[in-house]
């Protein structure tokens, strides 16, 4: 009798532990070929030091992606003067965001096919190559193309990092780590403009790209020696490139609509209407093809059920609300409270910083509570109430910042609950795919929210007003009456409250599935 025959006896095995049984219940039902068998061999367990090293390297990798979303902003005037091209400056940021959004589901899916290590190295390599080309770009078109290449790498970092964490940490522990990564994202977003301004003013603008090389090298040096010990859950299969191209094309056209609508072209212009039609047509083509493909790029059943749609909408509403407010609030601070541009930037810090506190609270609650989604339901409900309060009251600056802090605290509880619930609802071999899809749809919803909040202000104030990204025209900001700005932002705050109410409703409707991992009597050493 060989070892497999001996293990087949249920009497020898006995009852399976709850966490193993939970994982087995989520395994795919398809037949696994002999070539796939080695991926099921259990690796040696990771020590706490190894887990800590992996987490630190992933946080450093995440910091790179977060930093480069904002570090360019304050250096744009310097870049425009050097290249004598101001009209195309916005594309330096837009190219990165377009590429990053489009490839998020691609890297997530490919990590389920070729493995996390291959996709993490690929995304970091693209990011570093794009950074080098940005630093040595001789003109604006080359810089824009290089930023697009950098965005391809940056867009792959986020879903792959979140997927690696799911391979290393059990679902119950995972919420705490998601809170850590939220903190890293916040720090990178805040430090980006500061570092970019210092480099552009005192050194050279190209330093904002050269700094990525030592950071990426440090992340790889820490991570690669440990990657061989990370459990392997990917499954080799044929890549549905046509489905991926259709999905990316639809996303890029949609993002261009949100970028150009109301600025370069009127919303009802033939160009915007045609682009909307093209995006919808490409989306329907993707859905039609995905329903007929044997192994589609993004299996549509993954996006249905009692968890995925609710988690994606709730997370997207929360991210969209905080992104939309972050973009538009400086205009409010300048016009109503007469803050300078730098003071308005500092006033945004509570919104970003306190949201990470909410994520940390939710993460720790998930590690201990059976009904882990309740903290997010309470948090989003409080955020919705605070949004209503912001919409119906006029407060001094300290009162506004206090209420905004409570809003951010409640909003932050959404992120770990949604991410972990989503990953916990699929088989291990599909976590990369669902994580990439989550980042993709959240980015689209965030971009839509920014455009919607801008449209609300345009309707309330008129068309001749400086919107987000144009705060350097301080004279035109001062020309707007405080009463008019207060009235306009009541609608913006009301829209944010509605989004948080939608998030709360989705969390209530979302199924709360048990999380495998240590219980409250088995605290996680790393998290402490």
N, C-alpha and C positions, 0 to 999 in steps of 0.2 A: 504493500500500500504506500503510495507516494504522499507527500505532505499535503497536496490539495485534497486527496481522498480523506485524510485524517481530519482536515479542517472542515470537511463538508458535514460532519456529524454535529447536529445541534446540541447533542448532549455534551460534546467536548467544548463547544463554544460558550454555551450559556447565554443569558440575556445580554443584549448589547447595552452599553451606557447610553444615556439620553442624548448626549451631544453627537455621538456617532450615528445613532438611529436617525436623528434629525437631518444630518448630512446625507445619509443614504436615501432618505425619503425625497431629497431634491435632485438625486442623480438622474440623468436622462435615461429614457427607457430604450433607446436604440441599442442594437447589438454592437459590442465593442470588438474590433478586430484584434488579431494577435499582435499586429504592429502597434496597437494602442496600449497593450497590456503593461509595458514597462512604466507608463505614466501613472499607473495606479499603485505602484510599489511605494509603501510609506517611507519617506525619507527620515533620517535621524532628526529628532525634535530639536528645534532651535532653542538655544539657551537665552536667558534674559539679556545677557550682554550682546548676543548676536541680534536679537530683536531690536535692542536699543540702537545698535549701529545702523541697521537697515532703516529704522524710522528716521534717524538723524539725516542720513543720506537722502532719503525721500523728501524730507522737509527742505533740505537745501535745494534739491531739484525743483520742488514746487515754488520755492522762493524766486528762482530764476524766471519762471513763467509769469509769476505775479509782478515782479519788478519791471519786466519789459513791456507790460501793458501800460504803464504810467510814466516810466523814466524818460521817455522821449518828449513828453508834453512840454516841459519847461525849456527844453533845448531847441524847440522848433523855430523860434525867431532867429537864433544864431545860425541854424542850418539854412534857413531861408535866405539870410543875408549872404552867406558864403556861396551858395549856388545861384543867387540872384533869381530865385523862383519862389514866390510866395503863394501863387495861385494853387499850386499842387501840394502844399504842405499837409493838408488834411489826409492825403493818401498815405503818408508815412505811418499814421495810426490805423487808417481804414484797411490798408493792405494786410496788416498783421491780424486784425480782428476778423476779417473775411476768411483768411486762410485758416486761422485757428478754429473758428466755428465749423467750417466745412469738413475738416479732417478729424474732428473729435470722434465721431462714430466709426471712422475708418480705422484709427489706431485701436479703439476698443475692440472691434471685431477681429482685427488681425492679431491682437494679443491672445485671443481665444484660439487662434489657428496656429500661430507660430511661436507663441510663448511670450511671457512678460519681458524676459531679458532682451530678446531680439528687438522688441518694439521700443523698450526704454532706451537702448543704445541707439536705435535708429532715430528716435525723436530728438535725443540729445545731440546726435551728430548733425542732424539738419539744423537744429537751433544754433549750434556753434558755427557751422558753415555759413549760415545766414548772418550771424553776428560779425564774422570776419569780413564778409562781403559788404555789410553795412559800414563798417569802420573804414574801409578803403574805397568806398564808392566815390567816383569822380564827378558825378552829377546827380540831379534829382531822380531821373527815371531809373538809374541803376540802384539808387538807395531804396526806391519804392519796391522794385523787384526783389531786392535782397530782404527787405522787411517781410515781403510775402513768403519767401523761403524760411525766414526765421519764424514766421507765424505757423508754418506747417509743423515745425518742431515743437513750438510752444503749445499748439493745440493738441499734440499727442501726449505731452507730459502729464496733463491733468488726469485724463481717464486711466492711463497706465499706472500712475502712482496710486490712485485710489484702488485699482484692481490688485496691485501688489500687496497693499495693506490687507485686502480681503483674503489673500492667500496666507498671510502670516498671523493674523489675529482673528480670533473667533468673533462671530456676530455680536455677542453680548459685550465684549471688550471694545469693539470697533468704534462705537460712538465716541469714546473718549479720545481716540486717535484722530477721528474726524474733526473734533474740536481743536486739537493741536494744529491741524492743517489749516483750519479756518483762521487761526491766529497768525500763521505764517503768511497766508494770503493777505490778511489785513495789514500786517507790518510791511510787506512788499509794496502794497498799494499806496501806503502813506509815505514810505521812504523814497519811492520812485521819483516823484517830482522834486523832492529835496536834493537827492543825489544828482539827478539830471541837471538841475540848476547850478549846483556847485561845480560839476565837471565842465559845463558849457561856459561858465563865467571865469573860472580860475585855471582850468587846464585846457582841454579841447573836447568838443562835442563827441568825437569818435571814442572817447574813453567810456561813454555809456554802453558801448558795444564790446570794447576790449575787456571790460570787467567780467563779462560772462565766461571768458575762457578759464581763468583759474577757479571760478566757482563750479563750473561744469566738471573740470578735472578732479576737483576735490570730491564732488558727489560720486563720480564714477569710481574713484579710488576707494571710497568707503563701501560702495554698494556691490561692485562686481565680485570681489572675493566671497561675498556671502550669498550671491544669487544661486549658486549651485545647491545650496541647502534649503532653498525655499520650495515648498510643495508644488508639484507640477499638476495643473488641471486642464491645460489646453488640449485640444483635439484637432489633429490635422484633417483638413477637408479642403475641397475646391473653393477658391475665392470667387464670389459673385461680383466681378468687377463692374459689369453693366449696371447692376443695382446700386452699387456704391457711387458710380458716376452720376446716375440720375438723381440720387439723394443730394449729393454735393452741389450739383448744378442748380437744383431747386433752391437750396439754402443760399447760395451765392447771389442769385438773382433777387431773392427776397431781402437779403441784407442790403443789397444795393438800393432797393426800393426804400427801405427805412433810412438809408444814409442820404439819398438824394431828394426824397419826397419833402416838399415844403421848403427846401433850400435851393438846390440847383434847378429843380423843376417844380411847378405847382402840383399839388397832390392829384388833381383831376386832369393833368396834362396827358396828351396821347402817349407820351413816352412812359410815364409812370403806369398808366392803365395797361399798356401793352406789356410792360415788365411784370405787373401783377398777374396778368393772364398767362404769361410764359411760366412764371413760378408755379402757379396752380396746375398748369398742364404737365409740367415736369413732375410735380408731386403725385398727380394721379397716374402718370406713367410708371413711376416707381412703385406705387401701391399695386397697380395691375400686374406688373412684372413680378413683384414679391409674392403675390398670391399664387403664381403659377410656377415659380422656380422650385427645384427640388431642395436646394439649400440656399435660401435667399441671404443677401448681405445683412439685412436686419429683419429677422423673423417677426412678422406682425403679431403672432400670438403672444410674444414677449411683452408687447405693449398693452395687452388687454388683461383681464382678470380683476381681482379684488384688491390688488396692491399697486401695480406699476402705474396705471393712469393717475391714480390719486396722489401717489408719491411724487410723480413728475410734475403735476400741476401745482401741488402745494409748494414744492421746492422752487419751481419756476416763478410763482407769484411772489414768494419771499425775496428771492434774488432780484427779481424785476423791480419790486418796490424799493429796496435799498439802493439799487443802482440808479433808478430814475431820480430818487430824491438826492443822491450824492451829486448827480450831474446838474440838477436844477437849483438846489438850495443856495449855492453861492450868489446867484442873481437875487434871491430873496433877502439874504443877509445884507447885500450891498444896498439894495433899494429901500428896505424897510428899516434896518438897524444902522445903516450908513457905515458899515465896516469896510475896510480896505480889502483888496483882493487877497492879500496874504492872511489877514484876520479872518476872512470868510473861509479860507482853506483850513485854518486852525479850528474853526467852529464845526467843521465836518468830522473831526477826529472822534468825538463822543459817539456819533452814529456808527462808525466803523468799529471802534474799539469795544463798545459795550455789546455789540452783536456777538462778538466772540465769547463774551462772558455767558451769554445765553446759550451758545453752542456748548460751552464747557459744562454748564449745569445740566443740559439735556444729555450729554455724553455720560456723565457720572450717574445720572438717574437710570440710563439704559443698562448700566453695569450691575444695577442692584434691584430694580423694580421689575415686577412681572408685567404690569401694564405700563409699558415704557412710553407709549404715545401720548399718555395723558398730559405730560409736561409740555409737549408741543401744542396740544389743543388749548391748554390754559394760556401758554405764551402767545400764540397767534390771536387768541380772543382778546387778551389784554392789548396787544398791538393794534388790533382793529379799533378798540375803544379809544386808545390814545390817538389814533388817526382821526377819529371823529372829533375828539377834543381839540386837536390842532386845527381842524376845519371850522369849528364853530366859535372858538375863543380867540381873543387877542391878548398875547402874553408879553411881558418883558423878556429880554434876551435870556436871562437865567432861567425863567420859567419855561421858555420854549426849549432850551437845551435839556432841561430836566425831563420834560415830557417826551422829548425826542429820545432821550436815553432809555426811558421805560419802553418806548416803542421798539427800539433796537434790541433791548434785552429779550423781549417776547419774540421778536422776529428771528433772532439767532437760534432759538430752540428748534426751529424747523429743520435746519440743515442736517445734523447727524441723524435725526429720526428718519428723514426721507431717504438719505443715502443708504443707511444700513437696512432699512425695511426693503428697499428696492433690491439690494444685493442678496438679501436673505430670502427673496421670493423666487429665485431662479437656481438652476443647477450650477455647480461650480464651473463647469465648462462654458457657461454663458455669462459669467459675471462681467467679463471685459466688454462684451457686446452691450449689455444693459447699462453699464456705467458710461460707455461712450455715448449711447443714445441719450442718457440723462443729461450729460454735459451739453450735448448738441441742442436739445430742446430748451434747456434752461438759458443757453446763450441767445437763442432766437427770441425767447420770451422777454429776456432782459432788453435786447435791442428794440423790440416792439414797444416795451414800456417807456423807454427813453424817448422814442419818437412820439408816443401817445401823450406823455407829459408835456413835451414841447408843443404839440398841436393844441393842447388845452390852453397853454399860455398864449399861443398865437390867437386863438379864438377870443380869449378873455381880454387881451390887451391890444390886439390889432397886429398887423403884419410887420410894422416897422419897429421891432424891438430886438435887442440883442439876446440871443438864446445861449444855451450852454456852449462853452468853448469860445465865446466872444466877449468875455468879461473884461478884456483889456480895453474895450471901448467904454471907459468908466463914465465919460461924460454923458453918453446916451442912457446908461443905467440910472444916473442921477436925475435924468429928465423925467423918469417915470414917477408918478405920484405914489407915495407910500400907500394911500388908500386903495388905489387901483391894483397895486401889487398884492396887497393883503386880500382883496377880493378874488384875484386870479388864483392865488395859491390856496384859497379855500377849496377850490375844485381839485387842485393837485393833491392836497392832503386827503380830500374825500375819496379820490381815486385810489390812493395808497391804502386807505382804510378798507375800501371794497376788496382790494386784492388780498389783504390779510384775512378778511372775513371769508373769502373764497378758499384760502389756504386752510383755515380752521374747519370749514365744512368738509373739505377733501380729507383731512386727517380724521375727522369723525367717521366718515364713510369707509376709510381704508381698513382692510383687515389687519388685525394685530396678531401676527404669527409668532410662536415661541422662538426665542433666540438661543442658539446653542452656545455654551461657554460657562465659565465660572459663575456661581451664584453669589449672593451677597455675603455668604459665609466663606467664600473663597476669593478675597480681594485680589485684584491684579497688581502685581509688584511694579510693573512698568508705569502704570497709571498713577501710582502713588508717588 
